């Protein structure tokens, strides 16, 4: 169900502030930018020129179950002509509406003079009302956006936003490990040498090794994070360390791929040693 708030502000103006807080920091502001989610081709920030030459700035976000879209329309005098807040969820809320009470909206530059490097920051006060107009709650939504149009894609600013988006949209975790690669890693080397080495370790050993491991872009198991599971987890630490070192040294893998590029991924492995 889509819940919409709309408010026309007349002559309320956008503030130009070149010293807006840097985009590339983690804070209480929701982030929107035009670096596409590489799997979904989804941009959370866009700029449109309307028929009357006003500029529309669009911020949007979706989890698949909930989402919101924020739109500002401004004229060449930087008046806010119109603003919309849309919230949607897969759970219907009949008769519920959101109404915008106030907006504090800042840009780092005049968008009518150029949009490359455009940054913005806003704080919206919104009330949620039922079909009788009764206030259910009042919320504050904080957002910030940045246009990366024309920026050097090897720059630290671009790479920061790209990596943050991968984590935000569930493409990777905080360590850069891809959670759902196009192609999963597979064992490349012959495991016979590995199993013979393991058999020579003194003491009891289960007939299968089970572990969660990280396979890096070069097809090697990373030392950390590394976790045994199943019966092998019950063995003493010294035996676990020896087996871990053997797994790293004597296995080679075809790494996972995303868009035909080798990436880091995590998988469970099961290797028989009998």
N, C-alpha and C positions, 0 to 999 in steps of 0.2 A: 504494500500500500504506500502511496506517495503522499507525504504531508508537506504542504507548501506555505511558506511565509513570503509575503510581498510587501514592500514599503517604498513609496516614492518620497524622496526627501526635498523636492523643490530645489532650493539654492544651497543645500548643504554641500560643502566642497571637500575635495581631496587635499590633504596636506602634502607638500613636497618637502621631504627630509632626506638629504643625502647621507645622513648618519644613521639610517635605519639599522637595527641590530643585524649582524651578519647572518646570512641564510644557513651557512655551513656550521651550525652549532645545534646541539640538542637542547630544546627548551619546551615551554608549555604550548607553543604555537604549532598547529597542524601544518605539515609541509605539503606544498604543491609545486610541481615543476613540469617542464616539457621534455624531460628525459623519459622516453617510453620504457615501460616495463618490457624487457626483452622477450618474455614469453607470451604476454597477452597483447603486446603492441598498444599499451594503454598509457595515455598522457593525462596527468592530473591537472595540468594548467594549459590554458589556451587563450588566445586573443582574437577577437573578431571585429571587423569594421562593419557597422550596420549601414543601411541604405542612407540614413541621414548623416553619415560620417561620424557618428558617435562611436566610441570604443567600448566593446564588451569584454570584460575580464572574467574568465570561467575557471572555477576551481571545483574538482570533483573527486570523489573517492568511493570505492565499492569493495566490500568483503565478499559479495555474492549473496549474503543474507541481509545485510544492512548497507546503507550508504547515504551520502549527501552530496548535493550540488549547490554551489554558491555562485551567483552571477551579479556583477556590478556593471552598470552602464553609465558612462561619464561623457560629458560633452567637452568641446575644445576649450571651455573656460574652467574645466575641472570640477564642474558641478556634478553631483551624483544624481542622475536623472531617474534611475530605477535600481532596485536591488531585490534579489530573490534568494531565499533559502529553502531548499527542498531536502526533506529527510524521508527515506523510505525503509521499509522493513517487510519481511515476508509474513509478519503477523499483523492482521488488519486492526486498525484503531478507527472505527467509524466515527466521523464527525469531529475528529481531533484536528486542530490547525496550529501552526506556528506563526507568530506575528513578530516582526522585527521592530524593536523599540528604538534602538540607536546604533550607530556605527562610528567608530573611530578608524579612519582609513588613511594610510600613508603610503606614498610612493617615493622611491629614491630619485625619480626624474620624471619629466613631463613625457608621457607616452606618445603624444602627438608630435614630438620632436625626435622620437626614436625608441624602439622597443628592445634593441639588443642590450642585454644586461639589466633589463627592467626588474626591479625588486619591489615587493609590496608587503605590507603588514596591516592586519586589521583585527579589531575586536568588536564582536556583535553581541548586543543584548537582545535576547529573544524570549518571548513568553509563549508557553504552550497552553492552549485553551480548548475546552470541550465545545460541543455543539450549542450550548447555552451561553457561551462566551465567558464561562467561569475559568479563572486562571488555575491550571493544574500545577505548573511549576514555571520558574524562570531560569533560563540558562545563559551562560556566556560562552560564545564560541570564538576561539582565537585561531587565526590562520596567517600563514605567510607564504609567499610564492616568489619564484624567480624564473626568468627566461634565460635559458642557456643557448638561445639561437646565436649562431656565429662564434661561439666560444671554442677554444682549443680543447679537443676531446682528451688530450693528454694532461690537461691542467689539473691541479690538485682540487679545485672547486668542483669541476665536472666529475672527477673520479669519486670524490666524497659522496656527492648526490647519487651517483650511479650505484655505489655499494650500499648506501642507506636504503635505496629503493628496492634493491634485491632482498634485503632483510625484511623490509616493511611488507612486501608482497609475498613473502614466504618462498622466495626463490632460493635463497641461501640462509645459513645461520650467521651468527656474529663472527664466526671464524672463516667465512668465505666458502663453506662446504655446501655444495648444491644438494638440495633436498629431493628434487624430482628431475634428474637430468634426462635428456632425450634418449641417451644410450647408457646403460649401466656398465660398470667395469666388469671384466672377466679375466680369469687366470690365463696368463700367457706362458709361464714357465712350466716345466715338468716337475710335479711335486714329489717324485720318487726320491730325489736327493734330500729333500726336506724331511720326508718321513723316516728315512734311514738315519738321519742325524738325530731326530727326536727319539727314536728307538734306543739310541745309545745313552740317553740320559738315565741316570740311576733312579730307582724308585718306581712307585706305581704311576701308571698313566692310563687314562681312559682311552677307548678305541677311536674317539673323534675329538678334534679340537674345534671348539666353537668360540668365536670372538666377534665383537663389533670393531671395525677398523676404519681408518681414513685412508683412501687410495688417492695419492696426489696426482698432479697433472703429468708427472713423469712415470707413472705406473708403479710407484713404490709405496709400501705401507709406512705411514707416519708413526713416530714413536708415541705421540699423544694427540688426541685422546685414544686410548686403547683399552678395551674391556673384555675379559673372558666371561663367558656365561655357560650354564649347564654344569656338568660334573667337574669340568676343568677348573671352575672357579673355586672348588673346594681344596685344590692342591696347595702345597706350601708355596710361599712367595718365591723362594729360590728357583723352584721348578718352573713357575710361571714366567719369571724373568728370562730363564734360558730359552724357553719355547718362544717367547716374544721376540728375542734377538734372532732366533733361527728363522722365524716367519719373515722378519724384515729383510734378512740377508739373502734368503734362498727362495723368495718368490718374486716374480715380476708379473705385472698386470697390464692389460689394455685398459687405459683410464676411461672414465665416463666422459661423455661428450654432450655439449649443448651448442646447437647451431654449428655442428661439425668441429667445434673447438674443444680441446682436452680441458677438463675441469676437475676440481677436487670434489670427492663424494664420500659418503659413508655407507658401508654395507656390512651385513652379517656374513661371516665366512664359516664354512664347515669343511674340515679336511680330515679324512680317515687316515689313521696311522697304522693300521694292521694290514 
